[in-house]
């Protein structure tokens, strides 16, 4: 697998190519190629800042010799009117990177801000907050990084780093125990060490998973807090537990109070609203 930095390199390369195409003709037509300038990232909305390292990487991809001064770091609180960073480079580099930097930071900061709201509700509980694979195609790397910056934890990055037997897998395979057995044999023969998680939709299925074994984590899908408490008593910490489905800011503490190991919330990413930031020229 590619490292984070290698994946980020590809994302930046694709993002700039998408935006610039055969040339930034607006800039090429009015700005001399050797003109240098300075710009500042202005914060226009309160929240949690995310994407600072990504922004610097974008500018350095285009022009390695830039001067980048970070005034905030990823995970910091931010208020309208503050500045996040200053960058000095050729004007061409600043203008060609501007939109990609803003798109990444606005989206990431929105996700980090929403994630922080959820993690703040979990203070005092042992339960940890997970994201899901409900991400934007091509942008998962940075969306999940934003969750981490906001205080959450990444679930699996894709289909390759954990086995998760969901309802469709189980139904297509022909049953709960059959799916678990096949997955367990696959891990022994093909991918030793790969964890297996299985989704359950009722207390009866929880009992069957406990009796059969061979899994590392059980997902309790769309369980009410009361049903979740009942299931956790049966499991008795013999398997990692994850609650998923219908978990919101309004009820997350009820789920955490049950003692479940993890709660997963797809809304961290797919319901997050981008925050308002702008990159403005500074006359030097």
ChimeraX commands (.cxc) that place a marker at each C-alpha (Angstrom):
marker #1 position 0.00,0.00,0.00 radius 0.5
marker #1 position 1.08,3.57,-0.66 radius 0.5
marker #1 position 2.04,5.73,2.32 radius 0.5
marker #1 position -0.05,8.72,3.34 radius 0.5
marker #1 position 2.41,11.12,1.71 radius 0.5
marker #1 position 2.45,9.10,-1.52 radius 0.5
marker #1 position -1.35,9.10,-1.66 radius 0.5
marker #1 position -1.39,12.83,-0.91 radius 0.5
marker #1 position 1.09,13.43,-3.76 radius 0.5
marker #1 position -1.25,11.70,-6.20 radius 0.5
marker #1 position -4.27,13.59,-4.86 radius 0.5
marker #1 position -2.49,16.95,-5.27 radius 0.5
marker #1 position -1.27,16.05,-8.74 radius 0.5
marker #1 position -4.78,15.09,-9.87 radius 0.5
marker #1 position -6.37,18.11,-8.20 radius 0.5
marker #1 position -4.06,20.61,-9.84 radius 0.5
marker #1 position -4.38,18.94,-13.24 radius 0.5
marker #1 position -8.16,19.02,-12.93 radius 0.5
marker #1 position -8.10,22.75,-12.18 radius 0.5
marker #1 position -5.27,24.00,-14.40 radius 0.5
marker #1 position -5.77,21.82,-17.48 radius 0.5
marker #1 position -3.73,23.25,-20.37 radius 0.5
marker #1 position -2.97,26.44,-18.46 radius 0.5
marker #1 position -4.18,29.01,-15.94 radius 0.5
marker #1 position -4.94,31.52,-18.66 radius 0.5
marker #1 position -6.33,34.14,-16.28 radius 0.5
marker #1 position -2.98,34.36,-14.51 radius 0.5
marker #1 position -0.85,33.80,-17.60 radius 0.5
marker #1 position -2.55,36.71,-19.36 radius 0.5
marker #1 position -2.00,39.37,-16.69 radius 0.5
marker #1 position 0.81,38.35,-14.29 radius 0.5
marker #1 position 4.53,38.20,-15.27 radius 0.5
marker #1 position 6.00,34.73,-14.74 radius 0.5
marker #1 position 8.65,36.00,-12.31 radius 0.5
marker #1 position 6.33,38.13,-10.16 radius 0.5
marker #1 position 6.40,37.22,-6.48 radius 0.5
marker #1 position 3.67,37.74,-3.95 radius 0.5
marker #1 position 2.35,36.97,-0.47 radius 0.5
marker #1 position -1.05,35.69,0.57 radius 0.5
marker #1 position -2.78,35.02,3.87 radius 0.5
marker #1 position -5.48,32.49,4.70 radius 0.5
marker #1 position -8.30,34.36,6.39 radius 0.5
marker #1 position -10.71,32.53,8.68 radius 0.5
marker #1 position -14.31,33.62,8.22 radius 0.5
marker #1 position -16.10,31.04,10.38 radius 0.5
marker #1 position -15.44,29.56,13.81 radius 0.5
marker #1 position -14.55,25.89,14.14 radius 0.5
marker #1 position -11.63,23.48,14.18 radius 0.5
marker #1 position -8.89,24.07,11.64 radius 0.5
marker #1 position -7.78,21.10,9.51 radius 0.5
marker #1 position -5.61,20.82,6.42 radius 0.5
marker #1 position -2.67,23.00,7.39 radius 0.5
marker #1 position -0.09,20.38,6.44 radius 0.5
marker #1 position -2.03,19.59,3.28 radius 0.5
marker #1 position -2.05,23.27,2.27 radius 0.5
marker #1 position 1.71,23.53,2.68 radius 0.5
marker #1 position 2.19,20.31,0.70 radius 0.5
marker #1 position 0.08,21.70,-2.17 radius 0.5
marker #1 position 2.13,24.89,-2.41 radius 0.5
marker #1 position 5.42,22.97,-2.13 radius 0.5
marker #1 position 4.33,20.55,-4.84 radius 0.5
marker #1 position 4.02,23.51,-7.18 radius 0.5
marker #1 position 7.02,25.46,-5.86 radius 0.5
marker #1 position 9.35,23.74,-3.38 radius 0.5
marker #1 position 11.08,26.97,-2.32 radius 0.5
marker #1 position 7.97,28.74,-0.96 radius 0.5
marker #1 position 7.99,30.43,2.43 radius 0.5
marker #1 position 5.12,29.02,4.49 radius 0.5
marker #1 position 4.40,30.41,7.95 radius 0.5
marker #1 position 1.81,28.46,9.94 radius 0.5
marker #1 position -0.14,30.61,12.38 radius 0.5
marker #1 position -2.39,27.71,13.40 radius 0.5
marker #1 position -1.86,23.97,13.57 radius 0.5
marker #1 position -4.23,21.17,12.66 radius 0.5
marker #1 position -6.77,20.66,15.43 radius 0.5
marker #1 position -6.61,24.22,16.78 radius 0.5
marker #1 position -9.77,26.18,17.45 radius 0.5
marker #1 position -10.30,29.09,15.08 radius 0.5
marker #1 position -12.44,32.20,15.13 radius 0.5
marker #1 position -13.65,34.50,12.37 radius 0.5
marker #1 position -11.11,37.22,11.67 radius 0.5
marker #1 position -8.04,35.14,12.54 radius 0.5
marker #1 position -5.35,34.07,10.07 radius 0.5
marker #1 position -4.25,30.45,9.61 radius 0.5
marker #1 position -1.10,30.87,7.53 radius 0.5
marker #1 position 0.96,33.15,5.31 radius 0.5
marker #1 position 2.65,32.02,2.12 radius 0.5
marker #1 position 5.22,33.79,-0.06 radius 0.5
marker #1 position 5.89,32.42,-3.55 radius 0.5
marker #1 position 5.54,33.34,-7.19 radius 0.5
marker #1 position 2.13,34.81,-7.88 radius 0.5
marker #1 position 1.53,32.07,-10.46 radius 0.5
marker #1 position 1.99,29.37,-7.81 radius 0.5
marker #1 position -0.25,31.15,-5.30 radius 0.5
marker #1 position -3.09,31.62,-7.76 radius 0.5
marker #1 position -2.86,28.13,-9.26 radius 0.5
marker #1 position -2.88,26.47,-5.83 radius 0.5
marker #1 position -5.49,28.75,-4.28 radius 0.5
marker #1 position -8.64,26.81,-5.11 radius 0.5
marker #1 position -7.25,23.36,-4.31 radius 0.5
marker #1 position -5.96,24.63,-0.96 radius 0.5
marker #1 position -9.29,26.21,-0.10 radius 0.5
marker #1 position -11.36,23.24,-1.25 radius 0.5
marker #1 position -9.28,20.88,0.87 radius 0.5
marker #1 position -9.11,23.06,3.98 radius 0.5
marker #1 position -12.75,24.13,3.92 radius 0.5
marker #1 position -13.94,20.54,3.58 radius 0.5
marker #1 position -11.48,19.16,6.12 radius 0.5
marker #1 position -12.20,21.91,8.65 radius 0.5
marker #1 position -15.93,21.26,8.37 radius 0.5
marker #1 position -15.42,17.56,9.08 radius 0.5
marker #1 position -12.98,18.20,11.93 radius 0.5
marker #1 position -15.40,20.72,13.47 radius 0.5
marker #1 position -18.33,18.29,13.41 radius 0.5
marker #1 position -16.13,15.46,14.69 radius 0.5
marker #1 position -15.00,17.64,17.59 radius 0.5
marker #1 position -18.64,18.22,18.56 radius 0.5
marker #1 position -19.13,14.45,18.76 radius 0.5
marker #1 position -15.90,13.74,20.63 radius 0.5
marker #1 position -16.68,16.47,23.13 radius 0.5
marker #1 position -19.89,14.58,23.98 radius 0.5
marker #1 position -17.81,11.45,24.67 radius 0.5
marker #1 position -15.57,13.05,27.29 radius 0.5
marker #1 position -15.66,10.99,30.45 radius 0.5
marker #1 position -16.63,7.80,28.60 radius 0.5
marker #1 position -14.35,5.01,27.34 radius 0.5
marker #1 position -16.27,4.72,24.06 radius 0.5
marker #1 position -14.32,5.79,20.96 radius 0.5
marker #1 position -15.75,7.48,17.87 radius 0.5
marker #1 position -15.25,5.88,14.43 radius 0.5
marker #1 position -15.85,7.13,10.92 radius 0.5
marker #1 position -17.11,4.96,8.03 radius 0.5
marker #1 position -16.51,4.40,4.31 radius 0.5
marker #1 position -19.27,6.88,3.45 radius 0.5
marker #1 position -16.76,9.23,1.86 radius 0.5
marker #1 position -16.32,11.24,-1.34 radius 0.5
marker #1 position -14.64,9.15,-4.07 radius 0.5
marker #1 position -11.05,10.31,-4.50 radius 0.5
marker #1 position -11.08,12.39,-1.31 radius 0.5
marker #1 position -11.30,9.68,1.36 radius 0.5
marker #1 position -7.67,10.18,2.43 radius 0.5
marker #1 position -8.26,13.76,3.55 radius 0.5
marker #1 position -11.80,13.25,4.87 radius 0.5
marker #1 position -10.59,10.52,7.19 radius 0.5
marker #1 position -7.55,12.61,8.15 radius 0.5
marker #1 position -9.96,15.39,9.12 radius 0.5
marker #1 position -11.85,12.97,11.39 radius 0.5
marker #1 position -8.58,12.09,13.09 radius 0.5
marker #1 position -7.71,15.78,13.49 radius 0.5
marker #1 position -11.13,16.36,15.06 radius 0.5
marker #1 position -10.43,13.71,17.70 radius 0.5
marker #1 position -12.14,10.70,16.10 radius 0.5
marker #1 position -10.64,7.41,14.99 radius 0.5
marker #1 position -10.49,5.92,11.53 radius 0.5
marker #1 position -12.31,2.64,10.93 radius 0.5
marker #1 position -10.97,0.65,7.99 radius 0.5
marker #1 position -9.68,2.79,5.13 radius 0.5
marker #1 position -11.19,0.52,2.49 radius 0.5
marker #1 position -12.18,-3.04,1.70 radius 0.5
marker #1 position -8.59,-4.22,2.04 radius 0.5
marker #1 position -7.63,-3.62,5.68 radius 0.5
marker #1 position -10.40,-5.45,7.57 radius 0.5
marker #1 position -13.08,-8.01,6.87 radius 0.5
marker #1 position -16.54,-6.68,7.66 radius 0.5
marker #1 position -19.35,-9.14,7.10 radius 0.5
marker #1 position -22.42,-6.99,6.63 radius 0.5
marker #1 position -26.00,-8.04,5.96 radius 0.5
marker #1 position -25.49,-8.43,2.21 radius 0.5
marker #1 position -22.40,-10.61,2.65 radius 0.5
marker #1 position -24.28,-12.81,5.09 radius 0.5
marker #1 position -27.39,-13.06,2.93 radius 0.5
marker #1 position -25.45,-13.79,-0.26 radius 0.5
marker #1 position -23.30,-16.38,1.53 radius 0.5
marker #1 position -26.28,-18.24,2.92 radius 0.5
marker #1 position -26.17,-17.51,6.62 radius 0.5
marker #1 position -24.33,-15.96,9.54 radius 0.5
marker #1 position -22.25,-18.93,10.69 radius 0.5
marker #1 position -21.39,-19.95,7.13 radius 0.5
marker #1 position -20.08,-16.47,6.35 radius 0.5
marker #1 position -18.00,-16.32,9.53 radius 0.5
marker #1 position -16.50,-19.76,8.88 radius 0.5
marker #1 position -15.54,-18.91,5.33 radius 0.5
marker #1 position -14.02,-15.58,6.38 radius 0.5
marker #1 position -12.04,-17.25,9.17 radius 0.5
marker #1 position -10.62,-19.89,6.79 radius 0.5
marker #1 position -9.76,-17.16,4.28 radius 0.5
marker #1 position -7.80,-15.22,6.89 radius 0.5
marker #1 position -5.82,-18.32,7.93 radius 0.5
marker #1 position -4.96,-19.20,4.34 radius 0.5
marker #1 position -4.66,-15.84,2.59 radius 0.5
marker #1 position -4.26,-12.90,4.98 radius 0.5
marker #1 position -3.14,-13.96,8.48 radius 0.5
marker #1 position -3.77,-11.28,11.07 radius 0.5
marker #1 position -6.62,-9.59,9.21 radius 0.5
marker #1 position -9.39,-8.79,11.68 radius 0.5
marker #1 position -12.96,-9.98,11.17 radius 0.5
marker #1 position -16.00,-7.93,12.13 radius 0.5
marker #1 position -19.55,-9.17,11.72 radius 0.5
marker #1 position -22.79,-7.20,11.68 radius 0.5
marker #1 position -25.68,-8.33,13.84 radius 0.5
marker #1 position -29.26,-7.13,13.56 radius 0.5
marker #1 position -30.90,-8.78,16.57 radius 0.5
marker #1 position -30.18,-10.22,20.02 radius 0.5
marker #1 position -30.59,-13.70,18.53 radius 0.5
marker #1 position -27.79,-13.02,16.03 radius 0.5
marker #1 position -25.60,-11.72,18.85 radius 0.5
marker #1 position -26.10,-15.00,20.72 radius 0.5
marker #1 position -25.19,-16.96,17.58 radius 0.5
marker #1 position -21.99,-14.96,17.08 radius 0.5
marker #1 position -20.96,-15.50,20.69 radius 0.5
marker #1 position -21.60,-19.25,20.40 radius 0.5
marker #1 position -19.75,-19.59,17.09 radius 0.5
marker #1 position -16.77,-17.33,17.82 radius 0.5
marker #1 position -13.95,-16.71,15.30 radius 0.5
marker #1 position -14.58,-12.95,15.03 radius 0.5
marker #1 position -12.72,-10.00,16.52 radius 0.5
marker #1 position -15.52,-7.46,16.67 radius 0.5
marker #1 position -19.30,-7.50,16.54 radius 0.5
marker #1 position -21.26,-4.60,15.07 radius 0.5
marker #1 position -24.60,-4.00,16.75 radius 0.5
marker #1 position -26.54,-2.34,13.95 radius 0.5
marker #1 position -29.50,-0.08,14.69 radius 0.5
marker #1 position -29.76,-1.29,18.28 radius 0.5
marker #1 position -31.48,1.04,20.72 radius 0.5
marker #1 position -29.43,1.88,23.86 radius 0.5
marker #1 position -31.60,-0.59,25.78 radius 0.5
marker #1 position -31.00,-3.41,23.27 radius 0.5
marker #1 position -27.32,-2.50,23.18 radius 0.5
marker #1 position -27.04,-2.86,26.97 radius 0.5
marker #1 position -28.67,-6.29,26.75 radius 0.5
marker #1 position -26.27,-7.37,24.01 radius 0.5
marker #1 position -23.20,-6.11,25.89 radius 0.5
marker #1 position -24.17,-8.17,28.95 radius 0.5
marker #1 position -24.29,-11.27,26.76 radius 0.5
marker #1 position -20.97,-10.49,25.06 radius 0.5
marker #1 position -19.34,-9.71,28.43 radius 0.5
marker #1 position -16.28,-8.10,26.77 radius 0.5
marker #1 position -15.21,-11.33,25.07 radius 0.5
marker #1 position -15.32,-9.53,21.69 radius 0.5
marker #1 position -14.84,-5.88,20.71 radius 0.5
marker #1 position -18.18,-4.12,20.27 radius 0.5
marker #1 position -19.32,-1.39,17.91 radius 0.5
marker #1 position -22.68,0.36,17.82 radius 0.5
marker #1 position -23.79,1.76,14.47 radius 0.5
marker #1 position -26.90,3.29,12.96 radius 0.5
marker #1 position -29.05,6.14,14.21 radius 0.5
marker #1 position -26.36,7.64,16.45 radius 0.5
marker #1 position -26.55,11.44,16.61 radius 0.5
marker #1 position -25.26,14.32,18.71 radius 0.5
marker #1 position -28.49,14.13,20.67 radius 0.5
marker #1 position -28.19,10.48,21.72 radius 0.5
marker #1 position -24.48,9.61,21.52 radius 0.5
marker #1 position -24.01,9.88,25.29 radius 0.5
marker #1 position -26.82,7.34,25.81 radius 0.5
marker #1 position -24.87,4.89,23.66 radius 0.5
marker #1 position -21.56,5.68,25.34 radius 0.5
marker #1 position -23.13,5.13,28.77 radius 0.5
marker #1 position -23.72,1.47,27.86 radius 0.5
marker #1 position -19.96,0.88,27.79 radius 0.5
marker #1 position -19.77,-0.09,24.10 radius 0.5
marker #1 position -16.20,0.04,22.78 radius 0.5
marker #1 position -16.92,2.03,19.61 radius 0.5
marker #1 position -19.66,4.06,18.00 radius 0.5
marker #1 position -19.47,4.62,14.25 radius 0.5
marker #1 position -21.09,7.67,12.68 radius 0.5
marker #1 position -21.19,8.11,8.91 radius 0.5
marker #1 position -22.54,11.64,9.37 radius 0.5
marker #1 position -19.10,12.83,10.50 radius 0.5
marker #1 position -18.21,13.02,6.83 radius 0.5
marker #1 position -21.33,12.93,4.69 radius 0.5
marker #1 position -23.26,15.47,6.78 radius 0.5
marker #1 position -20.38,17.88,7.51 radius 0.5
marker #1 position -20.67,21.40,6.07 radius 0.5
marker #1 position -17.55,23.08,4.70 radius 0.5
marker #1 position -16.32,26.11,6.64 radius 0.5
marker #1 position -15.72,29.53,5.10 radius 0.5
marker #1 position -12.07,30.43,4.44 radius 0.5
marker #1 position -10.44,32.73,1.91 radius 0.5
marker #1 position -6.94,33.29,0.53 radius 0.5
marker #1 position -6.18,36.97,0.08 radius 0.5
marker #1 position -3.27,38.73,-1.57 radius 0.5
marker #1 position -0.99,40.83,0.62 radius 0.5
marker #1 position 0.81,43.70,-1.10 radius 0.5
marker #1 position 4.57,43.47,-0.51 radius 0.5
marker link #1:1,2 radius 0.2
marker link #1:2,3 radius 0.2
marker link #1:3,4 radius 0.2
marker link #1:4,5 radius 0.2
marker link #1:5,6 radius 0.2
marker link #1:6,7 radius 0.2
marker link #1:7,8 radius 0.2
marker link #1:8,9 radius 0.2
marker link #1:9,10 radius 0.2
marker link #1:10,11 radius 0.2
marker link #1:11,12 radius 0.2
marker link #1:12,13 radius 0.2
marker link #1:13,14 radius 0.2
marker link #1:14,15 radius 0.2
marker link #1:15,16 radius 0.2
marker link #1:16,17 radius 0.2
marker link #1:17,18 radius 0.2
marker link #1:18,19 radius 0.2
marker link #1:19,20 radius 0.2
marker link #1:20,21 radius 0.2
marker link #1:21,22 radius 0.2
marker link #1:22,23 radius 0.2
marker link #1:23,24 radius 0.2
marker link #1:24,25 radius 0.2
marker link #1:25,26 radius 0.2
marker link #1:26,27 radius 0.2
marker link #1:27,28 radius 0.2
marker link #1:28,29 radius 0.2
marker link #1:29,30 radius 0.2
marker link #1:30,31 radius 0.2
marker link #1:31,32 radius 0.2
marker link #1:32,33 radius 0.2
marker link #1:33,34 radius 0.2
marker link #1:34,35 radius 0.2
marker link #1:35,36 radius 0.2
marker link #1:36,37 radius 0.2
marker link #1:37,38 radius 0.2
marker link #1:38,39 radius 0.2
marker link #1:39,40 radius 0.2
marker link #1:40,41 radius 0.2
marker link #1:41,42 radius 0.2
marker link #1:42,43 radius 0.2
marker link #1:43,44 radius 0.2
marker link #1:44,45 radius 0.2
marker link #1:45,46 radius 0.2
marker link #1:46,47 radius 0.2
marker link #1:47,48 radius 0.2
marker link #1:48,49 radius 0.2
marker link #1:49,50 radius 0.2
marker link #1:50,51 radius 0.2
marker link #1:51,52 radius 0.2
marker link #1:52,53 radius 0.2
marker link #1:53,54 radius 0.2
marker link #1:54,55 radius 0.2
marker link #1:55,56 radius 0.2
marker link #1:56,57 radius 0.2
marker link #1:57,58 radius 0.2
marker link #1:58,59 radius 0.2
marker link #1:59,60 radius 0.2
marker link #1:60,61 radius 0.2
marker link #1:61,62 radius 0.2
marker link #1:62,63 radius 0.2
marker link #1:63,64 radius 0.2
marker link #1:64,65 radius 0.2
marker link #1:65,66 radius 0.2
marker link #1:66,67 radius 0.2
marker link #1:67,68 radius 0.2
marker link #1:68,69 radius 0.2
marker link #1:69,70 radius 0.2
marker link #1:70,71 radius 0.2
marker link #1:71,72 radius 0.2
marker link #1:72,73 radius 0.2
marker link #1:73,74 radius 0.2
marker link #1:74,75 radius 0.2
marker link #1:75,76 radius 0.2
marker link #1:76,77 radius 0.2
marker link #1:77,78 radius 0.2
marker link #1:78,79 radius 0.2
marker link #1:79,80 radius 0.2
marker link #1:80,81 radius 0.2
marker link #1:81,82 radius 0.2
marker link #1:82,83 radius 0.2
marker link #1:83,84 radius 0.2
marker link #1:84,85 radius 0.2
marker link #1:85,86 radius 0.2
marker link #1:86,87 radius 0.2
marker link #1:87,88 radius 0.2
marker link #1:88,89 radius 0.2
marker link #1:89,90 radius 0.2
marker link #1:90,91 radius 0.2
marker link #1:91,92 radius 0.2
marker link #1:92,93 radius 0.2
marker link #1:93,94 radius 0.2
marker link #1:94,95 radius 0.2
marker link #1:95,96 radius 0.2
marker link #1:96,97 radius 0.2
marker link #1:97,98 radius 0.2
marker link #1:98,99 radius 0.2
marker link #1:99,100 radius 0.2
marker link #1:100,101 radius 0.2
marker link #1:101,102 radius 0.2
marker link #1:102,103 radius 0.2
marker link #1:103,104 radius 0.2
marker link #1:104,105 radius 0.2
marker link #1:105,106 radius 0.2
marker link #1:106,107 radius 0.2
marker link #1:107,108 radius 0.2
marker link #1:108,109 radius 0.2
marker link #1:109,110 radius 0.2
marker link #1:110,111 radius 0.2
marker link #1:111,112 radius 0.2
marker link #1:112,113 radius 0.2
marker link #1:113,114 radius 0.2
marker link #1:114,115 radius 0.2
marker link #1:115,116 radius 0.2
marker link #1:116,117 radius 0.2
marker link #1:117,118 radius 0.2
marker link #1:118,119 radius 0.2
marker link #1:119,120 radius 0.2
marker link #1:120,121 radius 0.2
marker link #1:121,122 radius 0.2
marker link #1:122,123 radius 0.2
marker link #1:123,124 radius 0.2
marker link #1:124,125 radius 0.2
marker link #1:125,126 radius 0.2
marker link #1:126,127 radius 0.2
marker link #1:127,128 radius 0.2
marker link #1:128,129 radius 0.2
marker link #1:129,130 radius 0.2
marker link #1:130,131 radius 0.2
marker link #1:131,132 radius 0.2
marker link #1:132,133 radius 0.2
marker link #1:133,134 radius 0.2
marker link #1:134,135 radius 0.2
marker link #1:135,136 radius 0.2
marker link #1:136,137 radius 0.2
marker link #1:137,138 radius 0.2
marker link #1:138,139 radius 0.2
marker link #1:139,140 radius 0.2
marker link #1:140,141 radius 0.2
marker link #1:141,142 radius 0.2
marker link #1:142,143 radius 0.2
marker link #1:143,144 radius 0.2
marker link #1:144,145 radius 0.2
marker link #1:145,146 radius 0.2
marker link #1:146,147 radius 0.2
marker link #1:147,148 radius 0.2
marker link #1:148,149 radius 0.2
marker link #1:149,150 radius 0.2
marker link #1:150,151 radius 0.2
marker link #1:151,152 radius 0.2
marker link #1:152,153 radius 0.2
marker link #1:153,154 radius 0.2
marker link #1:154,155 radius 0.2
marker link #1:155,156 radius 0.2
marker link #1:156,157 radius 0.2
marker link #1:157,158 radius 0.2
marker link #1:158,159 radius 0.2
marker link #1:159,160 radius 0.2
marker link #1:160,161 radius 0.2
marker link #1:161,162 radius 0.2
marker link #1:162,163 radius 0.2
marker link #1:163,164 radius 0.2
marker link #1:164,165 radius 0.2
marker link #1:165,166 radius 0.2
marker link #1:166,167 radius 0.2
marker link #1:167,168 radius 0.2
marker link #1:168,169 radius 0.2
marker link #1:169,170 radius 0.2
marker link #1:170,171 radius 0.2
marker link #1:171,172 radius 0.2
marker link #1:172,173 radius 0.2
marker link #1:173,174 radius 0.2
marker link #1:174,175 radius 0.2
marker link #1:175,176 radius 0.2
marker link #1:176,177 radius 0.2
marker link #1:177,178 radius 0.2
marker link #1:178,179 radius 0.2
marker link #1:179,180 radius 0.2
marker link #1:180,181 radius 0.2
marker link #1:181,182 radius 0.2
marker link #1:182,183 radius 0.2
marker link #1:183,184 radius 0.2
marker link #1:184,185 radius 0.2
marker link #1:185,186 radius 0.2
marker link #1:186,187 radius 0.2
marker link #1:187,188 radius 0.2
marker link #1:188,189 radius 0.2
marker link #1:189,190 radius 0.2
marker link #1:190,191 radius 0.2
marker link #1:191,192 radius 0.2
marker link #1:192,193 radius 0.2
marker link #1:193,194 radius 0.2
marker link #1:194,195 radius 0.2
marker link #1:195,196 radius 0.2
marker link #1:196,197 radius 0.2
marker link #1:197,198 radius 0.2
marker link #1:198,199 radius 0.2
marker link #1:199,200 radius 0.2
marker link #1:200,201 radius 0.2
marker link #1:201,202 radius 0.2
marker link #1:202,203 radius 0.2
marker link #1:203,204 radius 0.2
marker link #1:204,205 radius 0.2
marker link #1:205,206 radius 0.2
marker link #1:206,207 radius 0.2
marker link #1:207,208 radius 0.2
marker link #1:208,209 radius 0.2
marker link #1:209,210 radius 0.2
marker link #1:210,211 radius 0.2
marker link #1:211,212 radius 0.2
marker link #1:212,213 radius 0.2
marker link #1:213,214 radius 0.2
marker link #1:214,215 radius 0.2
marker link #1:215,216 radius 0.2
marker link #1:216,217 radius 0.2
marker link #1:217,218 radius 0.2
marker link #1:218,219 radius 0.2
marker link #1:219,220 radius 0.2
marker link #1:220,221 radius 0.2
marker link #1:221,222 radius 0.2
marker link #1:222,223 radius 0.2
marker link #1:223,224 radius 0.2
marker link #1:224,225 radius 0.2
marker link #1:225,226 radius 0.2
marker link #1:226,227 radius 0.2
marker link #1:227,228 radius 0.2
marker link #1:228,229 radius 0.2
marker link #1:229,230 radius 0.2
marker link #1:230,231 radius 0.2
marker link #1:231,232 radius 0.2
marker link #1:232,233 radius 0.2
marker link #1:233,234 radius 0.2
marker link #1:234,235 radius 0.2
marker link #1:235,236 radius 0.2
marker link #1:236,237 radius 0.2
marker link #1:237,238 radius 0.2
marker link #1:238,239 radius 0.2
marker link #1:239,240 radius 0.2
marker link #1:240,241 radius 0.2
marker link #1:241,242 radius 0.2
marker link #1:242,243 radius 0.2
marker link #1:243,244 radius 0.2
marker link #1:244,245 radius 0.2
marker link #1:245,246 radius 0.2
marker link #1:246,247 radius 0.2
marker link #1:247,248 radius 0.2
marker link #1:248,249 radius 0.2
marker link #1:249,250 radius 0.2
marker link #1:250,251 radius 0.2
marker link #1:251,252 radius 0.2
marker link #1:252,253 radius 0.2
marker link #1:253,254 radius 0.2
marker link #1:254,255 radius 0.2
marker link #1:255,256 radius 0.2
marker link #1:256,257 radius 0.2
marker link #1:257,258 radius 0.2
marker link #1:258,259 radius 0.2
marker link #1:259,260 radius 0.2
marker link #1:260,261 radius 0.2
marker link #1:261,262 radius 0.2
marker link #1:262,263 radius 0.2
marker link #1:263,264 radius 0.2
marker link #1:264,265 radius 0.2
marker link #1:265,266 radius 0.2
marker link #1:266,267 radius 0.2
marker link #1:267,268 radius 0.2
marker link #1:268,269 radius 0.2
marker link #1:269,270 radius 0.2
marker link #1:270,271 radius 0.2
marker link #1:271,272 radius 0.2
marker link #1:272,273 radius 0.2
marker link #1:273,274 radius 0.2
marker link #1:274,275 radius 0.2
marker link #1:275,276 radius 0.2
marker link #1:276,277 radius 0.2
marker link #1:277,278 radius 0.2
marker link #1:278,279 radius 0.2
marker link #1:279,280 radius 0.2
marker link #1:280,281 radius 0.2
marker link #1:281,282 radius 0.2
marker link #1:282,283 radius 0.2
marker link #1:283,284 radius 0.2
view
